[in-house]
């Protein structure tokens, strides 16, 4: 991942967070909002190198911490751990098919919801009202469905940036 792609994904993540916290929260139910940053993070974990991907995980975790109101470091810790879990799974499993990617995003979405609730419990902060098993499954399913649209879009954007700069794309 080039530096240009890193900053592009960082800017897109910030824009997604702003849109999800303002516009989308008023137009849809919160349990049906896909975790778009998690999807971009899984894409970076599968397709890109660990240094830039870890920087993206740190940045996204920090941004989500700022927007969430949870104790600082909750999502920072979770996003970095999930990124390295994706990297580990990417070394051991074939994660190139859309069905496997959708399943991975759904499982990680459940993990991040449970992890946020568990870390909130450790800090003696009550979990949000929408944290029920049905809401977690609905959010995981919506996140998995968005993979079908977002992964090809990210691939096209990345390949067009590579063509524009004249660099060769190498999967890590």
Helices and strands as residue ranges (DSSP letters): H 3-19, I 20-24, H 25-27, G 30-32, H 36-47, H 50-68, H 74-92, H 98-122, H 133-165
